[in-house]
Amino acid sequence: MTTGQFTVCAPDRLHLGEGGRWVDGRLVAVDIISGRLLELGPDSAVPLRVLAALDTPLGAVAPVAGAPGTWIAAAGTGIALLGPAGHRHWLGRPAGSASRMRMNDGAADPTGRFWATSMAHDAAPGAGAVYRVDPAGNITQALDGITIPNGPAFSLDGTTMYLADSAIGTVTRFPVDPTTGQLGSPSPFLGFGAGQGSPDGMTIDYEGNLWVALWGAGAVHRYRPDGTLDRIVEVPARQPTSVCLGAPHGRRLYITTASHSLDPASPLDGAVLALDVDIPGPPAATFHPRLGTAAGHPFREDHT
């Protein structure tokens, strides 16, 4: 189905669609509150296929290198490896009480680490954090004091991280040491005022431009590396949540949206949308576990 310049990718309407990633020639995304990992099929008339269904919120995933069908996930209050046949192996649950906190977003960086963010269910100011997972499966808290951390997105060489705090309307840029994963001193990159929407999911294209989904504004913006606004895409859904670039040849922009809190929702609120763009982007980066660790061999036994 097409509407204007957009393709509506499936008949589904997601409650809190997020985490769109282009992986192995197809789009995957999550519906956070329902805990579902979803895959886009080849036919837009066919519902999204459920790859995994958890009994806990699922914020985002990244593929695991060398392990087809295995994902590292920001889920519940921590980070887990999700394997075939519903196997699950928890690397840790650092975010605290499930009654207060949940994971919110996450992505692998170009060096093979996984980064995950957390927030309070009630979006309590400063309650959120960012965690880094190294190839051995060790989890380190990299940042705290954030309210609704979204992203992160990484430069193509992995030396810069962009992180949104949706609650205060900012995107901050951090230097990243590619060897250790340590973050350097932050610098402001973007700021959004009242009525301009809240920055949510982000992605980088091959020219280093940052694409930003703007929750509440019905728009996606593209910014040059110097922070200059380069393009505005008006989206026929009020709450765009994430963006990624995929087929054909990385020139299709996929946008997840949410129907959460909208009463009534419009026909395309919660839809997965796509349109073709001029500058391509890379597929999702993968998490590279170290062999011989729990992260490297998570399913030699049945873990739940």
C-alpha positions as CSV (number, residue, x, y, z in Angstrom):
1,M,0.0,0.0,0.0
2,T,1.3,3.5,-0.8
3,T,0.1,6.8,0.6
4,G,1.8,9.9,-1.0
5,Q,5.5,9.3,-1.1
6,F,5.3,6.5,1.6
7,T,4.9,2.8,1.4
8,V,2.9,1.3,4.3
9,C,5.0,-1.8,5.0
10,A,2.4,-4.1,6.7
11,P,-1.2,-4.0,7.9
12,D,-0.1,-4.0,11.6
13,R,-0.4,-0.9,13.8
14,L,2.1,-1.1,16.7
15,H,1.5,0.3,20.2
16,L,5.1,1.4,20.7
17,G,6.9,0.4,17.6
18,E,10.7,1.1,17.9
19,G,14.2,-0.2,17.2
20,G,14.0,-0.5,13.4
21,R,17.1,-2.2,12.1
22,W,18.1,-3.5,8.6
23,V,19.6,-7.0,9.2
24,D,20.5,-9.6,6.6
25,G,18.3,-8.2,3.9
26,R,15.2,-7.5,6.0
27,L,13.7,-5.1,8.5
28,V,13.3,-6.0,12.1
29,A,11.7,-3.9,14.8
30,V,10.2,-4.2,18.2
31,D,6.9,-3.4,19.9
32,I,8.3,-2.4,23.3
33,I,5.5,-3.0,25.7
34,S,4.2,-6.2,24.2
35,G,7.8,-7.6,24.2
36,R,7.7,-8.7,20.6
37,L,10.6,-8.8,18.0
38,L,9.1,-8.5,14.6
39,E,10.2,-9.0,11.0
40,L,8.9,-7.4,7.9
41,G,7.9,-9.8,5.2
42,P,8.2,-9.4,1.4
43,D,4.5,-8.5,0.9
44,S,3.1,-5.4,2.5
45,A,-0.3,-7.1,2.8
46,V,1.1,-9.8,5.2
47,P,1.3,-9.1,8.9
48,L,4.7,-8.6,10.6
49,R,6.2,-12.0,11.5
50,V,6.9,-12.6,15.2
51,L,10.5,-13.7,15.7
52,A,10.4,-13.7,19.5
53,A,7.8,-12.8,22.2
54,L,9.0,-12.0,25.7
55,D,7.1,-11.6,28.9
56,T,8.9,-8.3,29.6
57,P,9.3,-5.1,27.6
58,L,11.7,-5.3,24.7
59,G,13.5,-2.1,23.8
60,A,15.8,-3.0,20.9
61,V,18.0,-5.7,19.5
62,A,21.2,-6.1,17.5
63,P,22.3,-9.3,15.6
64,V,25.1,-11.4,17.0
65,A,28.0,-12.1,14.7
66,G,28.5,-15.7,13.6
67,A,25.2,-16.8,15.2
68,P,22.3,-16.7,12.8
69,G,19.0,-16.2,14.5
70,T,20.6,-14.9,17.7
71,W,20.1,-11.4,19.0
72,I,21.5,-9.3,21.9
73,A,18.6,-7.4,23.4
74,A,17.8,-4.5,25.7
75,A,14.9,-6.1,27.5
76,G,13.2,-6.0,30.9
77,T,15.7,-4.4,33.2
78,G,18.8,-5.7,31.5
79,I,20.6,-7.3,28.5
80,A,19.9,-10.8,27.2
81,L,20.9,-13.0,24.4
82,L,17.9,-14.3,22.5
83,G,18.4,-17.5,20.5
84,P,16.5,-19.9,18.3
85,A,13.5,-21.8,19.7
86,G,12.9,-19.1,22.3
87,H,16.2,-19.7,24.3
88,R,17.2,-16.8,26.5
89,H,20.4,-16.1,28.4
90,W,20.6,-13.0,30.6
91,L,24.0,-11.3,30.7
92,G,22.8,-9.0,33.5
93,R,19.9,-6.9,34.8
94,P,21.6,-3.7,35.9
95,A,18.6,-1.3,35.7
96,G,17.1,-2.2,39.0
97,S,13.4,-2.8,40.0
98,A,11.1,-4.0,37.2
99,S,8.3,-2.1,38.9
100,R,10.1,1.2,38.4
101,M,12.5,0.7,35.4
102,R,12.7,-0.8,32.0
103,M,15.2,-0.8,29.1
104,N,14.3,1.6,26.3
105,D,16.7,1.5,23.3
106,G,19.9,0.0,22.2
107,A,22.3,-0.6,19.3
108,A,25.7,-2.2,18.4
109,D,28.5,0.1,17.5
110,P,30.9,-0.5,14.5
111,T,33.5,-2.1,16.8
112,G,31.1,-4.8,17.9
113,R,30.0,-3.6,21.4
114,F,26.4,-3.3,22.4
115,W,24.9,-0.2,24.0
116,A,21.6,-0.2,25.9
117,T,19.6,2.5,27.6
118,S,17.1,2.5,30.5
119,M,14.4,4.7,31.8
120,A,11.8,4.9,34.6
121,H,8.3,3.7,33.6
122,D,7.0,7.1,34.8
123,A,9.9,9.0,33.1
124,A,11.2,10.2,36.4
125,P,13.8,12.9,35.7
126,G,17.4,11.6,35.7
127,A,16.5,8.0,36.4
128,G,17.8,6.6,33.1
129,A,21.2,5.3,32.2
130,V,23.3,4.0,29.3
131,Y,25.1,0.6,29.6
132,R,27.9,-0.8,27.4
133,V,28.4,-4.6,26.8
134,D,31.9,-5.7,25.8
135,P,32.6,-8.8,23.7
136,A,33.0,-11.0,26.9
137,G,29.5,-10.1,27.9
138,N,30.5,-7.7,30.8
139,I,28.1,-4.8,31.4
140,T,29.4,-1.4,32.4
141,Q,27.3,1.7,33.2
142,A,28.6,4.3,30.8
143,L,26.3,7.2,31.7
144,D,23.6,8.1,34.2
145,G,21.3,11.1,35.0
146,I,19.4,10.9,31.8
147,T,15.6,10.9,31.7
148,I,14.5,9.2,28.4
149,P,17.7,8.1,26.6
150,N,17.2,7.2,23.0
151,G,19.5,6.0,20.3
152,P,22.4,5.7,20.5
153,A,23.7,6.2,16.9
154,F,27.4,5.9,15.9
155,S,29.6,7.5,13.3
156,L,30.8,5.1,10.6
157,D,34.2,4.7,12.2
158,G,32.7,4.2,15.7
159,T,34.5,7.2,17.3
160,T,31.4,9.3,17.9
161,M,28.2,8.5,19.7
162,Y,25.0,10.5,19.4
163,L,22.5,10.2,22.2
164,A,19.1,11.7,22.6
165,D,17.3,12.6,25.8
166,S,13.7,12.8,24.5
167,A,12.4,14.3,27.8
168,I,14.5,17.5,27.4
169,G,14.7,17.6,23.6
170,T,18.4,17.3,23.2
171,V,20.9,15.2,21.1
172,T,24.4,15.1,22.6
173,R,27.6,14.0,20.9
174,F,30.3,12.0,22.7
175,P,33.8,10.9,21.6
176,V,34.2,7.2,21.9
177,D,37.6,5.4,22.3
178,P,37.3,2.6,19.8
179,T,39.7,0.4,21.7
180,T,38.1,0.7,25.2
181,G,34.6,2.0,24.5
182,Q,35.2,4.8,27.0
183,L,33.3,8.0,26.4
184,G,34.9,11.4,26.2
185,S,33.5,14.8,27.2
186,P,30.1,15.5,25.7
187,S,29.2,18.4,23.5
188,P,25.7,19.6,22.6
189,F,24.7,18.7,19.0
190,L,20.9,19.5,18.6
191,G,18.2,21.1,20.8
192,F,14.5,21.1,20.2
193,G,12.1,23.6,21.8
194,A,8.4,23.3,22.7
195,G,6.3,22.2,19.8
196,Q,9.2,21.0,17.7
197,G,8.9,17.3,18.8
198,S,11.2,15.1,20.9
199,P,14.2,13.4,19.3
200,D,13.8,9.6,19.4
201,G,15.5,6.9,17.3
202,M,18.4,7.9,15.1
203,T,20.6,6.5,12.3
204,I,23.7,7.6,10.3
205,D,24.0,7.4,6.5
206,Y,27.2,6.9,4.4
207,E,27.9,10.7,4.3
208,G,27.8,11.0,8.1
209,N,24.4,12.7,8.2
210,L,22.3,12.0,11.3
211,W,18.6,11.1,10.7
212,V,16.4,11.8,13.7
213,A,12.8,10.6,14.3
214,L,10.8,13.4,16.1
215,W,8.1,12.0,18.4
216,G,5.0,14.2,18.5
217,A,6.0,16.3,15.5
218,G,5.1,13.8,12.7
219,A,8.6,14.4,11.1
220,V,12.0,12.9,10.5
221,H,15.0,15.3,10.1
222,R,18.4,14.8,8.5
223,Y,21.3,16.8,9.9
224,R,24.8,17.2,8.4
225,P,27.8,16.4,10.6
226,D,28.1,20.1,11.5
227,G,24.5,20.1,12.9
228,T,23.0,21.9,9.9
229,L,19.4,20.8,9.1
230,D,19.6,19.2,5.7
231,R,16.1,17.7,5.0
232,I,12.7,17.5,6.6
233,V,10.4,14.5,5.9
234,E,6.8,15.0,7.0
235,V,5.5,11.7,8.2
236,P,1.7,10.8,8.1
237,A,1.9,9.6,11.7
238,R,2.2,11.7,14.8
239,Q,4.8,9.7,16.7
240,P,7.8,8.6,14.6
241,T,10.0,6.5,16.9
242,S,13.0,5.1,14.9
243,V,14.6,5.2,11.5
244,C,17.0,3.0,9.6
245,L,18.3,2.7,6.0
246,G,17.9,-0.5,4.0
247,A,17.1,-2.1,0.7
248,P,17.3,-1.4,-2.1
249,H,21.0,-0.6,-1.8
250,G,20.6,1.2,1.5
251,R,18.5,3.9,0.0
252,R,15.1,3.1,1.6
253,L,14.3,4.9,4.8
254,Y,12.2,2.8,7.2
255,I,10.3,4.6,9.9
256,T,8.6,3.0,12.9
257,T,5.8,4.8,14.6
258,A,3.6,4.5,17.8
259,S,-0.1,4.7,18.6
260,H,0.7,4.9,22.3
261,S,-1.4,7.4,24.2
262,L,-3.3,8.6,21.0
263,D,-7.1,8.4,21.4
264,P,-8.3,8.3,18.8
265,A,-5.3,7.2,16.7
266,S,-5.2,8.2,13.1
267,P,-5.1,5.4,10.4
268,L,-1.3,5.4,10.1
269,D,-0.4,5.9,13.8
270,G,1.6,2.8,14.7
271,A,2.4,1.9,11.1
272,V,5.8,0.9,9.7
273,L,6.5,3.3,6.8
274,A,9.1,3.5,4.1
275,L,10.3,6.0,1.4
276,D,13.2,6.1,-0.9
277,V,16.0,8.7,-0.3
278,D,19.1,9.9,-2.1
279,I,21.9,9.0,0.3
280,P,22.3,5.3,1.3
281,G,23.2,4.0,4.7
282,P,24.7,0.9,6.3
283,P,22.9,-2.1,7.7
284,A,22.7,-2.6,11.5
285,A,26.1,-3.2,13.2
286,T,26.5,-6.5,14.9
287,F,27.5,-7.5,18.4
288,H,30.8,-9.5,18.3
289,P,31.0,-11.9,21.3
290,R,34.3,-13.4,22.3
291,L,34.4,-17.2,21.8
292,G,34.7,-19.1,25.0
293,T,32.7,-16.7,27.1
294,A,29.0,-16.8,28.1
295,A,28.3,-14.3,25.4
296,G,30.2,-16.4,22.8
297,H,28.5,-19.7,23.6
298,P,25.1,-18.7,25.2
299,F,23.0,-21.7,24.1
300,R,25.1,-24.8,24.7
301,E,22.6,-25.5,27.4
302,D,18.9,-24.5,27.7
303,H,18.9,-21.0,29.4
304,T,15.6,-19.3,30.2
